[in-house]
Amino acid sequence: MSQNSQYTEDNIRSLDWKEHIRMRPGMYIGKLGDGSSADDGIYILLKEVLDNSIDEFVMGAGRTIEVSIQGSKVIVRDYGRGIPLGKVVDVVSKMNTGGKYDSRAFKKSVGLNGVGTKAVNALSSYFRVESTRDGKSSSAEFALGELKGKEFLDETSRRRGTKVAFIPDDTIFKNFKYRMEYVAKMLRNYVYLNPGLTIIFNGEKFFSENGLKDLLEDNNNKEDMLYPIIHLKGDDIEVAITHSKTQYSEEYHSFVNGQHTTQGGTHQAAFREAIVKTVRDFYGKSYEASDIRKSIISAVSIKVMEPVFESQTKTKLGSTEMGGDLPTVRTYVNDFIGRYLDNFLHKNSETAEKLQRKILQAERERKELSGIRKLAKERAKKASLHNKKLRDCRIHLGDVKKDRRLETTLFITEGDSASGSITKSRDVNTQAVFSLRGKPLNSYSMSKKIVYENEEFNLLQAALNIEESLEDLRYNNIVIATDADVDGMHIRLLLITFFLQFFPELIKEGHLYILQTPLFRVRNKKETIYCYSEAEKLAAINKLSGKPEITRFKGLGEISPDEFKHFIGDDIRLDPVMLDRETSIEELLQFYMGKNTPNRQEFIINNLKVELDLIEDK
């Protein structure tokens, strides 16, 4: 240490609540992001406000919640009991203040205890809260957590409840944009978990009568279900189960106290274990666990007293206890499944027969592939050891804390030059690179056997660790990074086909993205502007005086590592690959990757004309 470095009382300072949240937002809302990912901070802000309204519904107060998002402004209005009027300012601006510390009132609450709305307040350039109860109203307005004004009305005709409006701070959430598909999915999950609740989002109504049964029906093609959904409910647990006719891997939607635990946890592990034990006991056969769970599509929701999660954003349950007089989570889930699923299978012999045939089919396929899988795993291990395909990040090399897994990204790229640029530019702590060699196969209509026989597919599957389920997915974000030319577009399409064919839940759960890189660089001696479209290029030319230098990037390898740091760092632009809820994966793949050339050719010509017309209009 330098002799000039002094450590005195002057070095010690205390941050107030809003300063601490703004300085360390990740401690409160996980990652920041720009809205391209469903777990980005702007959605966590919305969730924290919504959770309080959901808790009101759970307590029997208010059956409707209204949500509005117009541009960057979010408004959430519930018709619950309303915040006690004298505490409106404290509840949203004083840490460790809230009603959820009283376990009598909120035994199985959703929101962050005393933290949620404070984080939203501190991280918003505009924040307003208004509470109405007993014919009176109290409101307060803030900016970056600073109180700007408050108002109290002795008399009002407004209905009781709470209304919160906020605009995320664009100095923290840079270039952010709410994607309505992500918001809609979040709201659907809320109504699935709270049958009888109505959420109105920008005029659209969300409502569920049958809970998790509706979730599976709405997210899957009914024709692909092997048997009708098994829907079981208990006091603190609800499950829905079916198997897919075509899907290869396991798919789980898990929740705790209304929180979508996208990384699973003790309850999901117990559920997977309980399914296997119950099926084995019912048929009296020691079937392999992977054969029983292969192609399963399921959802599980439990309610736990004061749950403990492994991160602030509550994506993985760490609790082993249900709380109160109840047994452990594992015992509770096993006992429930063991009793109710067994009863269901005894009463529904047709479903039981279909399930057994599916298990036996999975067993045959596993045995047929056993030799190939063994060789494939050896090849993958050898390739990883010699670092030929995968340049991993330090989180997986043990040099960085595992709790940063939500930040991990795998870039899938093609060619030595592009892979080299990304590898030199990446954040080695959280970003990994997988290098393709040439174009991958068109895997449409092929069996899982091809995944093990094809080196590229086998090594990619091994890198992601997704052979059987997403539970141990190694990277939260999977980014296809190819050139913006015809060959690059074709590689994108082939990779998306691979994931749709064998691992559709990766896309359903929002893990797959396309990296957008600039097409042009426009610069003069004072300023450089990177442009992602023809329209952006024209705007940049108009902005920069004189005759700026214009460079057209033809491939990723042409962008220097120093420049590339911007495009995969804070300024990264990602387009999520999303599935329309109404679209059948089989029909989608058949149209774009099957042998219907004339129809596809006509579609491309028509849509190309539309795209050209849009460019001319600009």
C-alpha positions, 0 to 999 in steps of 0.5 A: 500500500502506498505510504501516501494512502490515508485511512481516516474518519474522512474515508467513512461515510454513510449512504442514505437508503436511496443512495445505496440503492442507486449505487448498488441496484443489482443488490435489489433488482438483479441485473439492469439491462435494457428490456430485451430480456424478461429478467431485466431490471425494468420488469423487476420494478413492475413486478415489485409494484404488482406484487403488493397489489397481488398481496391485496387480492390474496388477502381478499381485498380487490379483484381487479388490477389495472396496468398501463404502459405507455412509452416509458411510463408505467401505472399500476392501480389496484382496488385493495385496502389502500396504504394507511394514509399516514404512512404513504410516504414512509412505505415507499421511502423508508427502509424496513417499513411495510406491512409484511413484517406482521406475519399475521397479515402476510403469512405467504406474501409475494413482495420484498419485505419493506424493500420493493417499492423503495427500490422502484422509487429510488431507481425512477426519474418519476414516482408517484403513489396515491392511496385512497381509503375511507373516503380520503386520499393521500399522495406523494411524488418523488424524483430519484427517491427525493420527495418533491411534494405530497397532498392529502384530501379529506374528501374524495369520490375515488374508489379505495385502493393504491395507484403507483406511477413511475418512469425508470431512470434512463441514466441507469436503464440505458436505452430501455424499452418495455417489450409488451410480450414479456409484460403480458407473460408476467401478467398471465402468470399472475392470473394463473396463480390467482384464479378469480383475479382480473388484470387489465393491461392496456385494455386487454383482459387477463383472467384464469379460471383453472389455474396451472391447467390454463397455463399448460393449455395456453402455452402448448399445442393441445394436439401435441399433448399425449394425454389430458392435463392432470390437474391436482390441488391441495391447500398449499400446492397445485400441480399440472402435468402432461407429456408431449408427443414430440418434445424431447426434454423436460419442461417445468414452470415452477412458482413459490408464493406467486413468484416465478422461480425460473431457476427452480429450487428445492420445490422443483427438485422435490417435484421431479423426485416425487414424479419418479417415485410415484410412477415407479410405485404405481407400475411396480417397475424401477424405470429410469428417472430420465425415461419417466420424465422425458418429454414431461410438460408440467407446472408446480406452485407451492406456498411457503411461510417466509420463504428463503430465496438464493437471490434478491430477485427470487428466481430459485427457492432455497428453503427446505421448510414449509413453515408452521407445523408443516413438514419439509418442502421435500416431504410435503411435495412427495407426500402430496404427489404420492397420494394424489397422482397415484389416485389419479392414475388408478382412476384414469386407466387410459392416461396410465396406459398412455404414460406407460407406453411413453416411458417404454418408448423412451427406454427403447430410444435411450438404449438404442442411443446409449453407445452413441451418447457415451461416445458423444460425451467423451468427444465433448469432454475431450473438446472442452479440455482442449478448448477447441470450441468453447471459450468459457467464462470465469463463473464456470471456471470457479473464479467468480461467484455462482450467484451471478449466473443470471448475467452469463451469456454464451455467444454462438458465432461462426468463423475464426475472425468473428470468434476472435473479435468477440473473444478479445472483446468479451467480459471474461467473467460472464461471457463465453464464446462457442465457435461454429465450423461452417453451417450447421445441419438443417435438423428439421424432422431429424431424431435426437440421434443427430444431436449426438452424431453431429459434432457441432450439435453435440458440443453445443448441447454439452456446452449448454448442459441441456441434455435432459432439462433446463434446470442446469442450463449453464448460460442464462442468455444464448446469443446467436452472433452471425454476420448480417448477410445472407450466409449469416441469416441462414446460420441463424435460421438453422440454429433456431431450427435446432433449438425449436426441434430439440429444445423449444423450452429454451425459446419459450423461457426467453433464453435465446437472442440475436445479436444486433451489430452495426451495419455502418460507422459514420464519423468525423474528427469529433464524433463517431456514430454506429448505425444499425439500419439505413434510417439510422445512417441517414440520421447520423449523416444529417447530424454530423456536419461536412462529409463524414466518413462512412464505413459499411461493416460486412462481417463481425470479423471486420469490427476491431475488438476495441469497437466490439466492446461497445456492442457486447457491453453496456450498449449491447442490442439483443433481439429476443427470439419469441414464439407466438402463443398461437403458433404451432412449432411443427407448423412453423418448422414445416413452413420455413424448413420443410419441402414446400418451396413454392409457398415459401418462395411466394412468402419471401417475395411478398414480404421482401416487397413490403420491407423495400417499401418501408425502406423507401418510405423512410 
